[in-house]
Amino acid sequence: MNRTVAIALCCAVAGGALTACSGGSLENWDPLAPATPEADADLISGTQKIDVAGSSVNVSCSGDPAGDRPVIVLLPGAGDGLDKMAALQKTLSEKNRVCAYDRLGAGASDQPDAPQDFTATGKILTGVLDRVAGDAPVVLAGHSLGGLIAARYAPGHQDRVKGVVLMDATSPTMTADITTAIPESATGPAAELRAQNLAVLQGNNPEKLVIPDGKVRSAGDIPVEVIQHGKQYLAAVPEYGPRLEKAWSAGQRKWLALSSRSKLSTATDSEHYIYVDQPDVAVKAIQRVTSQIAG
């Protein structure tokens, strides 16, 4: 079975190095360096651990607050640490305040002490936003499972989440998508992929997060950009590949219900990791959303 397919559907850890983004003026800046003292003692610059609801959460912030521009918060996919988005963070930090964090069970944050649901992950996200953004508006930019978490969180927090970017986000109906595209009667690699994904969705993942299907709730009229992959790599699954691609695309369209100002685009040269394959596409989308809020 093509491992990349398993990565996309299971939101698993991807191998390989992160493609560097541009950023000449920040050539020697390291978003993973330990936090350094600032004139404002509350402003995180670099990476440090903060206490959120009794758990140690690893966060990284860079860039300076600029007027009314929102704080961009990056949410990586399942099993990925904030280091996966370091190059993206570096580029965005040239003009924006940007933070990322490891969810419980990922990177350098604590392990969850029990199975998690979206309420639990939302509580951690709220604690992180309290610390890194305060009263400033926020743009959530999430990849894969990070996108799903961002999209589930935004409708209930419209007071602070003013924009969302979803990069090949996990479908809001992932279980139904998998079981419809690959029937229980399937055998071979497809059957293995089906079983693997259903286990992940039921909580067998590094974050112990149970991921149920659900309707997409509206976050009002905030700017939302949904970016889907363009390279049809899911088609590599024997017999059921085309159905998986169709289901994934349908799942991306469902996220358009998140806002009356949602926009769907395709990263034509990307597989699942859009911000690695085409970092410029991710950067421009996040900058567009940010500019709409700041304007």
BAPAFI-50827 format. One record per atom (N, C-alpha, C): atom name; x, y, z. Coordinates in pm, whole numbers, plus 50000, padded with zeros to 5 digits. Layout:
BAPAFI-50827
(pt CA (X Y Z)) ...
END
This chain:
BAPAFI-50827
(pt N (50084 49880 50000)) (pt CA (50000 50000 50000)) (pt C (50088 50124 50000)) (pt N (50049 50226 49922)) (pt CA (50122 50352 49917)) (pt C (50116 50421 50052)) (pt N (50232 50443 50116)) (pt CA (50234 50499 50250)) (pt C (50178 50640 50253)) (pt N (50197 50715 50141)) (pt CA (50147 50851 50137)) (pt C (49996 50854 50151)) (pt N (49930 50754 50095)) (pt CA (49785 50746 50107)) (pt C (49744 50730 50253)) (pt N (49816 50643 50323)) (pt CA (49786 50623 50465)) (pt C (49809 50751 50544)) (pt N (49912 50825 50507)) (pt CA (49941 50952 50573)) (pt C (49823 51046 50559)) (pt N (49771 51059 50439)) (pt CA (49663 51154 50414)) (pt C (49538 51119 50491)) (pt N (49500 50995 50484)) (pt CA (49373 50955 50544)) (pt C (49382 50940 50694)) (pt N (49496 50895 50742)) (pt CA (49510 50873 50886)) (pt C (49571 50993 50958)) (pt N (49610 51094 50883)) (pt CA (49675 51211 50944)) (pt C (49798 51169 51022)) (pt N (49875 51077 50968)) (pt CA (49991 51023 51039)) (pt C (50113 51111 51016)) (pt N (50221 51076 51085)) (pt CA (50345 51151 51071)) (pt C (50403 51128 50932)) (pt N (50446 51236 50868)) (pt CA (50506 51225 50735)) (pt C (50656 51216 50748)) (pt N (50717 51137 50661)) (pt CA (50862 51131 50659)) (pt C (50919 51240 50571)) (pt N (51049 51257 50580)) (pt CA (51115 51354 50495)) (pt C (51127 51490 50558)) (pt N (51214 51570 50503)) (pt CA (51240 51703 50557)) (pt C (51142 51803 50501)) (pt N (51116 51907 50578)) (pt CA (51027 52013 50536)) (pt C (51099 52102 50436)) (pt N (51033 52125 50321)) (pt CA (51090 52212 50221)) (pt C (51097 52354 50274)) (pt N (51211 52415 50263)) (pt CA (51229 52551 50316)) (pt C (51151 52651 50235)) (pt N (51090 52749 50303)) (pt CA (51022 52859 50237)) (pt C (51120 52974 50222)) (pt N (51079 53071 50143)) (pt CA (51163 53188 50128)) (pt C (51156 53273 50253)) (pt N (51247 53364 50268)) (pt CA (51247 53453 50384)) (pt C (51385 53511 50407)) (pt N (51431 53590 50312)) (pt CA (51569 53639 50316)) (pt C (51603 53716 50442)) (pt N (51512 53804 50485)) (pt CA (51545 53888 50600)) (pt C (51547 53810 50730)) (pt N (51495 53688 50726)) (pt CA (51495 53603 50846)) (pt C (51581 53480 50825)) (pt N (51682 53494 50742)) (pt CA (51762 53380 50700)) (pt C (51818 53299 50816)) (pt N (51861 53367 50921)) (pt CA (51923 53297 51033)) (pt C (51831 53279 51153)) (pt N (51703 53312 51133)) (pt CA (51608 53301 51244)) (pt C (51562 53157 51261)) (pt N (51553 53115 51385)) (pt CA (51514 52978 51416)) (pt C (51389 52979 51503)) (pt N (51272 52940 51447)) (pt CA (51149 52943 51526)) (pt C (51146 52840 51637)) (pt N (51241 52748 51637)) (pt CA (51243 52644 51740)) (pt C (51345 52674 51850)) (pt N (51409 52791 51841)) (pt CA (51505 52829 51944)) (pt C (51432 52859 52074)) (pt N (51500 52842 52189)) (pt CA (51437 52876 52316)) (pt C (51393 53021 52319)) (pt N (51287 53048 52393)) (pt CA (51236 53184 52404)) (pt C (51341 53275 52465)) (pt N (51344 53397 52415)) (pt CA (51438 53496 52467)) (pt C (51364 53606 52539)) (pt N (51429 53671 52638)) (pt CA (51362 53778 52712)) (pt C (51322 53892 52619)) (pt N (51206 53951 52644)) (pt CA (51157 54063 52565)) (pt C (51131 54181 52657)) (pt N (51120 54298 52595)) (pt CA (51084 54416 52674)) (pt C (50948 54393 52739)) (pt N (50861 54329 52664)) (pt CA (50731 54289 52719)) (pt C (50748 54145 52767)) (pt N (50748 54124 52897)) (pt CA (50778 53992 52952)) (pt C (50675 53889 52912)) (pt N (50554 53933 52872)) (pt CA (50449 53839 52836)) (pt C (50457 53796 52690)) (pt N (50543 53858 52610)) (pt CA (50551 53828 52468)) (pt C (50647 53712 52444)) (pt N (50595 53600 52397)) (pt CA (50678 53484 52368)) (pt C (50750 53506 52236)) (pt N (50880 53485 52235)) (pt CA (50959 53492 52113)) (pt C (51051 53372 52111)) (pt N (51025 53278 52023)) (pt CA (51096 53151 52024)) (pt C (51004 53043 52078)) (pt N (51063 52939 52130)) (pt CA (50985 52824 52176)) (pt C (50994 52809 52328)) (pt N (50882 52791 52391)) (pt CA (50882 52764 52534)) (pt C (50758 52683 52571)) (pt N (50760 52627 52690)) (pt CA (50647 52549 52738)) (pt C (50564 52635 52833)) (pt N (50433 52628 52816)) (pt CA (50342 52702 52901)) (pt C (50246 52605 52967)) (pt N (50189 52646 53079)) (pt CA (50093 52562 53148)) (pt C (49952 52595 53099)) (pt N (49882 52494 53053)) (pt CA (49744 52510 53009)) (pt C (49660 52402 53077)) (pt N (49574 52444 53166)) (pt CA (49484 52351 53235)) (pt C (49562 52238 53301)) (pt N (49678 52269 53357)) (pt CA (49758 52169 53427)) (pt C (49848 52085 53340)) (pt N (49850 52111 53210)) (pt CA (49936 52037 53118)) (pt C (50043 52129 53060)) (pt N (50159 52072 53031)) (pt CA (50267 52147 52968)) (pt C (50249 52144 52817)) (pt N (50236 52262 52758)) (pt CA (50212 52273 52614)) (pt C (50327 52350 52550)) (pt N (50386 52292 52447)) (pt CA (50498 52352 52377)) (pt C (50448 52449 52271)) (pt N (50491 52575 52280)) (pt CA (50447 52676 52183)) (pt C (50568 52745 52122)) (pt N (50550 52797 52003)) (pt CA (50653 52875 51935)) (pt C (50588 52998 51875)) (pt N (50645 53117 51901)) (pt CA (50593 53241 51845)) (pt C (50706 53320 51783)) (pt N (50674 53392 51677)) (pt CA (50772 53475 51608)) (pt C (50701 53590 51540)) (pt N (50778 53692 51505)) (pt CA (50720 53810 51442)) (pt C (50665 53907 51545)) (pt N (50654 54030 51505)) (pt CA (50609 54134 51597)) (pt C (50462 54166 51577)) (pt N (50390 54197 51685)) (pt CA (50252 54245 51670)) (pt C (50254 54372 51585)) (pt N (50159 54384 51493)) (pt CA (50157 54499 51402)) (pt C (50018 54558 51394)) (pt N (49997 54665 51466)) (pt CA (49870 54737 51459)) (pt C (49751 54648 51484)) (pt N (49657 54650 51389)) (pt CA (49535 54572 51406)) (pt C (49542 54437 51337)) (pt N (49661 54398 51291)) (pt CA (49674 54269 51223)) (pt C (49655 54155 51322)) (pt N (49585 54049 51282)) (pt CA (49560 53938 51373)) (pt C (49684 53852 51396)) (pt N (49678 53773 51500)) (pt CA (49781 53673 51527)) (pt C (49745 53547 51449)) (pt N (49840 53496 51373)) (pt CA (49819 53372 51298)) (pt C (49862 53255 51385)) (pt N (49776 53156 51399)) (pt CA (49807 53038 51478)) (pt C (49800 52915 51387)) (pt N (49912 52843 51376)) (pt CA (49924 52727 51289)) (pt C (49893 52599 51364)) (pt N (49814 52511 51304)) (pt CA (49779 52383 51365)) (pt C (49822 52270 51271)) (pt N (49926 52196 51308)) (pt CA (49972 52085 51223)) (pt C (49879 51965 51227)) (pt N (49906 51870 51138)) (pt CA (49826 51748 51134)) (pt C (49857 51656 51250)) (pt N (49780 51550 51262)) (pt CA (49796 51455 51373)) (pt C (49933 51391 51370)) (pt N (49994 51384 51488)) (pt CA (50125 51323 51498)) (pt C (50239 51415 51461)) (pt N (50207 51528 51399)) (pt CA (50310 51624 51360)) (pt C (50332 51725 51472)) (pt N (50459 51759 51496)) (pt CA (50490 51865 51591)) (pt C (50495 51999 51520)) (pt N (50507 52105 51598)) (pt CA (50512 52239 51539)) (pt C (50632 52257 51448)) (pt N (50736 52175 51467)) (pt CA (50854 52185 51381)) (pt C (50823 52160 51235)) (pt N (50715 52084 51207)) (pt CA (50678 52056 51068)) (pt C (50640 52184 50994)) (pt N (50592 52283 51069)) (pt CA (50546 52407 51009)) (pt C (50644 52522 51030)) (pt N (50767 52489 51070)) (pt CA (50865 52592 51103)) (pt C (50897 52682 50984)) (pt N (50912 52624 50865)) (pt CA (50944 52705 50747)) (pt C (50828 52797 50711)) (pt N (50706 52745 50719)) (pt CA (50588 52826 50693)) (pt C (50578 52940 50794)) (pt N (50602 52908 50920)) (pt CA (50599 53009 51025)) (pt C (50704 53117 51000)) (pt N (50822 53075 50960)) (pt CA (50931 53170 50935)) (pt C (50893 53270 50827)) (pt N (50837 53222 50717)) (pt CA (50799 53310 50607)) (pt C (50689 53406 50647)) (pt N (50586 53355 50712)) (pt CA (50474 53440 50753)) (pt C (50516 53544 50856)) (pt N (50619 53512 50934)) (pt CA (50663 53601 51042)) (pt C (50729 53729 50992)) (pt N (50759 53736 50863)) (pt CA (50818 53857 50809)) (pt C (50722 53976 50824)) (pt N (50593 53948 50816)) (pt CA (50494 54057 50820)) (pt C (50387 54037 50926)) (pt N (50393 53926 50998)) (pt CA (50286 53892 51092)) (pt C (50340 53835 51221)) (pt N (50258 53841 51324)) (pt CA (50283 53768 51447)) (pt C (50227 53627 51425)) (pt N (50312 53525 51439)) (pt CA (50273 53387 51408)) (pt C (50311 53295 51521)) (pt N (50220 53210 51562)) (pt CA (50247 53111 51667)) (pt C (50202 52973 51622)) (pt N (50264 52872 51677)) (pt CA (50225 52733 51655)) (pt C (50238 52661 51788)) (pt N (50173 52548 51801)) (pt CA (50184 52473 51926)) (pt C (50167 52324 51902)) (pt N (50225 52246 51992)) (pt CA (50208 52101 51990)) (pt C (50085 52065 52073)) (pt N (49989 52000 52012)) (pt CA (49874 51953 52090)) (pt C (49919 51840 52183)) (pt N (49841 51812 52284)) (pt CA (49874 51703 52376)) (pt C (49891 51574 52297)) (pt N (50002 51506 52322)) (pt CA (50031 51383 52251)) (pt C (50119 51401 52129)) (pt N (50150 51527 52097)) (pt CA (50235 51556 51981)) (pt C (50355 51639 52022)) (pt N (50465 51626 51948)) (pt CA (50582 51708 51973)) (pt C (50631 51701 52116)) (pt N (50658 51818 52174)) (pt CA (50715 51825 52308)) (pt C (50612 51857 52416)) (pt N (50485 51853 52383)) (pt CA (50381 51874 52484)) (pt C (50355 51746 52563)) (pt N (50286 51760 52674)) (pt CA (50252 51644 52757)) (pt C (50166 51545 52680)) (pt N (50170 51422 52726)) (pt CA (50078 51321 52675)) (pt C (49941 51340 52740)) (pt N (49834 51314 52669)) (pt CA (49702 51322 52732)) (pt C (49686 51209 52833)) (pt N (49622 51238 52945)) (pt CA (49608 51136 53048)) (pt C (49481 51054 53031)) (pt N (49403 51084 52926)) (pt CA (49279 51010 52898)) (pt C (49242 51036 52753)) (pt N (49150 50956 52697)) (pt CA (49103 50985 52562)) (pt C (49050 51128 52552)) (pt N (49073 51192 52437)) (pt CA (49031 51330 52416)) (pt C (48914 51338 52319)) (pt N (48836 51445 52333)) (pt CA (48735 51479 52234)) (pt C (48760 51623 52191)) (pt N (48673 51677 52105)) (pt CA (48696 51813 52056)) (pt C (48682 51917 52166)) (pt N (48605 51886 52268)) (pt CA (48595 51979 52381)) (pt C (48730 51991 52451)) (pt N (48798 51878 52469)) (pt CA (48929 51878 52534)) (pt C (49034 51950 52451)) (pt N (49037 51923 52320)) (pt CA (49135 51992 52236)) (pt C (49103 52140 52226)) (pt N (48974 52174 52229)) (pt CA (48934 52314 52227)) (pt C (48976 52387 52352)) (pt N (48972 52319 52465)) (pt CA (49014 52381 52591)) (pt C (49162 52415 52587)) (pt N (49242 52325 52531)) (pt CA (49386 52352 52518)) (pt C (49409 52467 52420)) (pt N (49337 52467 52308)) (pt CA (49353 52574 52211)) (pt C (49315 52709 52272)) (pt N (49208 52714 52349)) (pt CA (49169 52838 52415)) (pt C (49278 52887 52509)) (pt N (49337 52796 52585)) (pt CA (49445 52834 52676)) (pt C (49566 52888 52602)) (pt N (49597 52827 52488)) (pt CA (49709 52875 52408)) (pt C (49679 53016 52353)) (pt N (49559 53034 52301)) (pt CA (49521 53166 52246)) (pt C (49523 53273 52354)) (pt N (49477 53239 52473)) (pt CA (49481 53335 52584)) (pt C (49624 53384 52607)) (pt N (49718 53293 52594)) (pt CA (49859 53325 52624)) (pt C (49929 53396 52509)) (pt N (49905 53351 52386)) (pt CA (49983 53404 52274)) (pt C (49914 53518 52200)) (pt N (49782 53531 52215)) (pt CA (49710 53634 52140)) (pt C (49638 53735 52228)) (pt N (49603 53694 52350)) (pt CA (49532 53786 52438)) (pt C (49400 53829 52377)) (pt N (49379 53960 52365)) (pt CA (49256 54012 52308)) (pt C (49264 54035 52158)) (pt N (49376 54004 52097)) (pt CA (49393 54027 51953)) (pt C (49310 53928 51872)) (pt N (49266 53969 51753)) (pt CA (49195 53874 51665)) (pt C (49291 53765 51620)) (pt N (49235 53651 51580)) (pt CA (49316 53534 51547)) (pt C (49274 53477 51412)) (pt N (49372 53433 51334)) (pt CA (49349 53352 51215)) (pt C (49402 53212 51245)) (pt N (49318 53112 51232)) (pt CA (49360 52973 51249)) (pt C (49391 52913 51113)) (pt N (49512 52858 51097)) (pt CA (49551 52793 50972)) (pt C (49591 52650 51003)) (pt N (49510 52555 50963)) (pt CA (49533 52416 51001)) (pt C (49549 52323 50883)) (pt N (49636 52225 50902)) (pt CA (49658 52120 50801)) (pt C (49599 51989 50851)) (pt N (49529 51917 50764)) (pt CA (49480 51784 50794)) (pt C (49395 51785 50922)) (pt N (49432 51707 51024)) (pt CA (49354 51707 51148)) (pt C (49356 51845 51214)) (pt N (49467 51917 51200)) (pt CA (49472 52053 51254)) (pt C (49366 52141 51192)) (pt N (49337 52120 51064)) (pt CA (49232 52193 50997)) (pt C (49094 52157 51050)) (pt N (49073 52028 51072)) (pt CA (48945 51984 51129)) (pt C (48923 52046 51266)) (pt N (49026 52048 51349)) (pt CA (49014 52107 51483)) (pt C (48985 52257 51473)) (pt N (49054 52326 51382)) (pt CA (49030 52469 51363)) (pt C (48886 52496 51321)) (pt N (48836 52416 51228)) (pt CA (48701 52435 51176)) (pt C (48594 52400 51278)) (pt N (48621 52306 51364)) (pt CA (48527 52272 51471)) (pt C (48527 52379 51581)) (pt N (48641 52444 51599)) (pt CA (48658 52541 51707)) (pt C (48599 52678 51671)) (pt N (48618 52721 51548)) (pt CA (48584 52857 51507)) (pt C (48439 52898 51532)) (pt N (48339 52814 51501)) (pt CA (48201 52859 51518)) (pt C (48166 52899 51661)) (pt N (48225 52834 51760)) (pt CA (48195 52865 51899)) (pt C (48282 52974 51958)) (pt N (48372 53030 51877)) (pt CA (48466 53131 51928)) (pt C (48479 53245 51828)) (pt N (48367 53293 51780)) (pt CA (48367 53400 51681)) (pt C (48413 53533 51739)) (pt N (48418 53541 51872)) (pt CA (48466 53663 51935)) (pt C (48615 53686 51911)) (pt N (48689 53577 51884)) (pt CA (48834 53593 51865)) (pt C (48883 53533 51734)) (pt N (48821 53428 51683)) (pt CA (48864 53368 51556)) (pt C (48797 53444 51442)) (pt N (48876 53520 51369)) (pt CA (48822 53608 51265)) (pt C (48854 53561 51123)) (pt N (48923 53449 51111)) (pt CA (48954 53393 50981)) (pt C (49010 53253 50994)) (pt N (48990 53169 50891)) (pt CA (49036 53030 50894)) (pt C (49092 52992 50757)) (pt N (49203 52919 50757)) (pt CA (49258 52860 50635)) (pt C (49271 52710 50660)) (pt N (49211 52630 50574)) (pt CA (49214 52484 50586)) (pt C (49295 52426 50471)) (pt N (49404 52357 50505)) (pt CA (49493 52298 50405)) (pt C (49473 52147 50401)) (pt N (49394 52101 50304)) (pt CA (49361 51959 50292)) (pt C (49314 51904 50426)) (pt N (49219 51976 50486)) (pt CA (49169 51939 50619)) (pt C (49096 51805 50616)) (pt N (49107 51732 50724)) (pt CA (49032 51608 50740)) (pt C (48883 51637 50724)) (pt N (48815 51554 50650)) (pt CA (48673 51573 50621)) (pt C (48590 51572 50750)) (pt N (48482 51652 50754)) (pt CA (48393 51649 50871)) (pt C (48315 51519 50883)) (pt N (48317 51439 50775)) (pt CA (48244 51310 50776)) (pt C (48340 51198 50735)) (pt N (48455 51193 50799)) (pt CA (48561 51103 50757)) (pt C (48523 50956 50769)) (pt N (48456 50920 50877)) (pt CA (48418 50779 50894)) (pt C (48324 50735 50783)) (pt N (48224 50817 50755)) (pt CA (48130 50784 50647)) (pt C (48201 50782 50512)) (pt N (48294 50873 50493)) (pt CA (48368 50878 50366)) (pt C (48446 50749 50343)) (pt N (48515 50705 50448)) (pt CA (48598 50584 50436)) (pt C (48512 50460 50414)) (pt N (48408 50446 50495)) (pt CA (48326 50324 50486)) (pt C (48245 50318 50358)) (pt N (48215 50434 50300)) (pt CA (48142 50437 50173)) (pt C (48236 50409 50056)) (pt N (48355 50470 50061)) (pt CA (48450 50452 49951)) (pt C (48511 50312 49949)) (pt N (48536 50257 50069)) (pt CA (48593 50122 50078)) (pt C (48497 50035 50158)) (pt N (48421 49948 50095)) (pt CA (48322 49867 50167)) (pt C (48388 49763 50258)) (pt N (48310 49714 50350)) (pt CA (48359 49613 50445)) (pt C (48406 49487 50374)) (pt N (48354 49464 50254)) (pt CA (48390 49343 50179)) (pt C (48526 49354 50109)) (pt N (48587 49470 50117)) (pt CA (48715 49490 50049)) (pt C (48823 49399 50107)) (pt N (48921 49365 50025)) (pt CA (49033 49283 50069)) (pt C (49164 49351 50031)) (pt N (49274 49295 50081)) (pt CA (49406 49344 50042)) (pt C (49437 49481 50101)) (pt N (49519 49560 50029)) (pt CA (49562 49690 50079)) (pt C (49447 49784 50114)) (pt N (49340 49781 50037)) (pt CA (49225 49869 50065)) (pt C (49161 49834 50199)) (pt N (49149 49703 50226)) (pt CA (49092 49661 50354)) (pt C (49181 49704 50470)) (pt N (49312 49693 50449)) (pt CA (49407 49735 50552)) (pt C (49395 49885 50578)) (pt N (49384 49962 50472)) (pt CA (49371 50107 50484)) (pt C (49241 50145 50556)) (pt N (49134 50076 50521)) (pt CA (49004 50101 50586)) (pt C (49013 50078 50736)) (pt N (49068 49962 50774)) (pt CA (49078 49927 50916)) (pt C (49168 50024 50991)) (pt N (49278 50061 50929)) (pt CA (49374 50153 50991)) (pt C (49309 50288 51018)) (pt N (49238 50339 50921)) (pt CA (49174 50469 50937)) (pt C (49063 50468 51039)) (pt N (48981 50364 51039)) (pt CA (48873 50357 51137)) (pt C (48929 50350 51279)) (pt N (49041 50281 51295)) (pt CA (49104 50274 51427)) (pt C (49154 50412 51471)) (pt N (49214 50485 51378)) (pt CA (49262 50619 51408)) (pt C (49146 50709 51449)) (pt N (49038 50703 51375)) (pt CA (48922 50788 51403)) (pt C (48857 50754 51536)) (pt N (48875 50632 51580)) (pt CA (48818 50589 51708)) (pt C (48910 50620 51827)) (pt N (49022 50686 51800)) (pt CA (49109 50728 51909)) (pt C (49245 50662 51914)) (pt N (49272 50571 51821)) (pt CA (49402 50504 51818)) (pt C (49501 50590 51740)) (pt N (49536 50704 51798)) (pt CA (49628 50798 51737)) (pt C (49711 50863 51848)) (pt N (49821 50930 51816)) (pt CA (49909 50984 51921)) (pt C (49839 51077 52020)) (pt N (49734 51144 51976)) (pt CA (49666 51239 52064)) (pt C (49550 51176 52141)) (pt N (49525 51047 52116)) (pt CA (49412 50976 52178)) (pt C (49281 51051 52153)) (pt N (49273 51115 52038)) (pt CA (49156 51196 52005)) (pt C (49053 51113 51929)) (pt N (48934 51107 51982)) (pt CA (48822 51042 51915)) (pt C (48762 51142 51816)) (pt N (48748 51101 51690)) (pt CA (48712 51194 51583)) (pt C (48580 51151 51519)) (pt N (48468 51191 51577)) (pt CA (48338 51152 51520)) (pt C (48300 51240 51401)) (pt N (48214 51188 51316)) (pt CA (48157 51268 51209)) (pt C (48063 51372 51269)) (pt N (48042 51479 51197)) (pt CA (47950 51581 51245)) (pt C (47920 51684 51138)) (pt N (47811 51756 51156)) (pt CA (47774 51862 51063)) (pt C (47871 51979 51078)) (pt N (47885 52055 50971)) (pt CA (47968 52175 50975)) (pt C (47883 52290 51027)) (pt N (47924 52347 51139)) (pt CA (47853 52463 51194)) (pt C (47909 52591 51133)) (pt N (47827 52693 51126)) (pt CA (47868 52819 51067)) (pt C (47943 52906 51167)) (pt N (48048 52972 51118)) (pt CA (48120 53072 51196)) (pt C (48085 53212 51146)) (pt N (47971 53225 51082)) (pt CA (47926 53355 51035)) (pt C (47982 53391 50900)) (pt N (48032 53513 50887)) (pt CA (48081 53561 50758)) (pt C (48231 53589 50760)) (pt N (48305 53515 50844)) (pt CA (48451 53534 50848)) (pt C (48513 53483 50718)) (pt N (48625 53540 50675)) (pt CA (48691 53488 50555)) (pt C (48750 53348 50581)) (pt N (48719 53256 50492)) (pt CA (48767 53118 50503)) (pt C (48821 53074 50367)) (pt N (48940 53019 50367)) (pt CA (48996 52959 50245)) (pt C (49019 52810 50268)) (pt N (48961 52730 50179)) (pt CA (48976 52585 50182)) (pt C (49064 52546 50063)) (pt N (49177 52482 50091)) (pt CA (49268 52442 49983)) (pt C (49276 52289 49981)) (pt N (49248 52230 49866)) (pt CA (49256 52084 49853)) (pt C (49373 52046 49764)) (pt N (49423 51923 49782)) (pt CA (49535 51878 49700)) (pt C (49489 51856 49556)) (pt N (49585 51874 49463)) (pt CA (49554 51857 49321)) (pt C (49609 51729 49261)) (pt N (49718 51677 49316)) (pt CA (49773 51551 49267)) (pt C (49689 51435 49318)) (pt N (49636 51356 49230)) (pt CA (49540 51252 49267)) (pt C (49610 51127 49320)) (pt N (49683 51142 49427)) (pt CA (49764 51031 49478)) (pt C (49681 50924 49549)) (pt N (49562 50960 49597)) (pt CA (49478 50858 49659)) (pt C (49436 50751 49559)) (pt N (49444 50785 49432)) (pt CA (49409 50689 49327)) (pt C (49503 50569 49326)) (pt N (49614 50577 49402)) (pt CA (49708 50465 49408)) (pt C (49650 50345 49483)) (pt N (49544 50366 49560)) (pt CA (49482 50253 49631)) (pt C (49414 50163 49529)) (pt N (49452 50036 49524)) (pt CA (49396 49945 49424)) (pt C (49244 49940 49430)) (pt N (49181 49950 49315)) (pt CA (49038 49935 49293)) (pt C (48955 50052 49348)) (pt N (48986 50099 49469)) (pt CA (48901 50200 49533)) (pt C (48960 50342 49529)) (pt N (49076 50358 49467)) (pt CA (49141 50488 49465)) (pt C (49056 50602 49412)) (pt N (48994 50587 49294)) (pt CA (48912 50695 49240)) (pt C (48796 50734 49333)) (pt N (48740 50635 49401)) (pt CA (48631 50665 49494)) (pt C (48682 50742 49615)) (pt N (48804 50711 49660)) (pt CA (48863 50785 49771)) (pt C (48889 50930 49732)) (pt N (48938 50952 49612)) (pt CA (48963 51089 49566)) (pt C (48832 51167 49559)) (pt N (48729 51104 49509)) (pt CA (48599 51170 49498)) (pt C (48545 51204 49636)) (pt N (48558 51111 49730)) (pt CA (48508 51135 49866)) (pt C (48588 51246 49934)) (pt N (48720 51247 49913)) (pt CA (48803 51352 49974)) (pt C (48762 51489 49922)) (pt N (48745 51499 49791)) (pt CA (48705 51626 49731)) (pt C (48569 51672 49784)) (pt N (48477 51578 49799)) (pt CA (48345 51612 49853)) (pt C (48356 51662 49996)) (pt N (48447 51601 50072)) (pt CA (48469 51644 50210)) (pt C (48522 51786 50218)) (pt N (48609 51822 50123)) (pt CA (48661 51959 50121)) (pt C (48549 52060 50092)) (pt N (48460 52024 50002)) (pt CA (48348 52114 49968)) (pt C (48254 52133 50087)) (pt N (48244 52033 50173)) (pt CA (48157 52047 50290)) (pt C (48204 52158 50382)) (pt N (48336 52182 50385)) (pt CA (48389 52286 50473)) (pt C (48348 52426 50427)) (pt N (48298 52440 50307)) (pt CA (48254 52571 50259)) (pt C (48137 52624 50341)) (pt N (48066 52534 50409)) (pt CA (47954 52576 50494)) (pt C (48001 52646 50620)) (pt N (48131 52651 50642)) (pt CA (48185 52714 50762)) (pt C (48157 52865 50763)) (pt N (48145 52925 50646)) (pt CA (48123 53070 50639)) (pt C (48056 53107 50508)) (pt N (47984 53218 50511)) (pt CA (47925 53270 50388)) (pt C (48031 53332 50297)) (pt N (48153 53343 50349)) (pt CA (48265 53397 50271)) (pt C (48374 53292 50251)) (pt N (48334 53169 50233)) (pt CA (48430 53061 50210)) (pt C (48468 53053 50062)) (pt N (48592 53012 50040)) (pt CA (48643 52998 49904)) (pt C (48722 52868 49895)) (pt N (48698 52791 49788)) (pt CA (48768 52664 49765)) (pt C (48865 52680 49650)) (pt N (48988 52633 49670)) (pt CA (49087 52632 49563)) (pt C (49163 52501 49564)) (pt N (49235 52475 49457)) (pt CA (49311 52351 49444)) (pt C (49459 52381 49425)) (pt N (49542 52319 49507)) (pt CA (49687 52328 49491)) (pt C (49727 52221 49390)) (pt N (49737 52261 49264)) (pt CA (49746 52165 49154)) (pt C (49868 52074 49159)) (pt N (49978 52121 49218)) (pt CA (50101 52041 49221)) (pt C (50129 51979 49357)) (pt N (50027 51969 49441)) (pt CA (50046 51921 49578)) (pt C (49977 51788 49603)) (pt N (50043 51709 49689)) (pt CA (49975 51596 49751)) (pt C (49919 51648 49884)) (pt N (49919 51566 49989)) (pt CA (49850 51605 50112)) (pt C (49916 51723 50183)) (pt N (50050 51727 50185)) (pt CA (50120 51833 50256)) (pt C (50136 51955 50166)) (pt N (50030 52030 50152)) (pt CA (50027 52145 50062)) (pt C (50131 52248 50101)) (pt N (50147 52273 50232)) (pt CA (50241 52377 50274)) (pt C (50387 52335 50256)) (pt N (50411 52208 50225)) (pt CA (50545 52159 50191)) (pt C (50562 52157 50039)) (pt N (50464 52101 49968)) (pt CA (50473 52087 49823)) (pt C (50464 52222 49752)) (pt N (50376 52309 49799)) (pt CA (50359 52442 49740)) (pt C (50345 52547 49851)) (pt N (50453 52576 49920)) (pt CA (50445 52668 50032)) (pt C (50390 52805 49994)) (pt N (50416 52847 49871)) (pt CA (50366 52979 49829)) (pt C (50214 52983 49827)) (pt N (50151 52871 49794)) (pt CA (50004 52865 49793)) (pt C (49950 52884 49935)) (pt N (50012 52815 50031)) (pt CA (49970 52827 50170)) (pt C (49993 52968 50223)) (pt N (50111 53023 50196)) (pt CA (50144 53157 50245)) (pt C (50047 53260 50190)) (pt N (50021 53257 50060)) (pt CA (49934 53357 49998)) (pt C (49791 53347 50051)) (pt N (49742 53226 50073)) (pt CA (49607 53209 50126)) (pt C (49596 53267 50267)) (pt N (49694 53238 50350)) (pt CA (49693 53289 50488)) (pt C (49706 53441 50488)) (pt N (49790 53493 50402)) (pt CA (49807 53639 50393)) (pt C (49679 53706 50344)) (pt N (49609 53644 50249)) (pt CA (49484 53701 50200)) (pt C (49381 53712 50311)) (pt N (49365 53604 50387)) (pt CA (49269 53603 50496)) (pt C (49308 53706 50601)) (pt N (49436 53710 50635)) (pt CA (49484 53805 50735)) (pt C (49459 53949 50691)) (pt N (49484 53978 50565)) (pt CA (49466 54114 50514)) (pt C (49319 54156 50516)) (pt N (49229 54063 50490)) (pt CA (49086 54096 50494)) (pt C (49042 54137 50634)) (pt N (49103 54075 50732)) (pt CA (49067 54108 50872)) (pt C (49130 54240 50912)) (pt N (49258 54255 50879)) (pt CA (49329 54377 50917)) (pt C (49271 54500 50847)) (pt N (49217 54477 50725)) (pt CA (49162 54589 50650)) (pt C (49029 54635 50704)) 
END
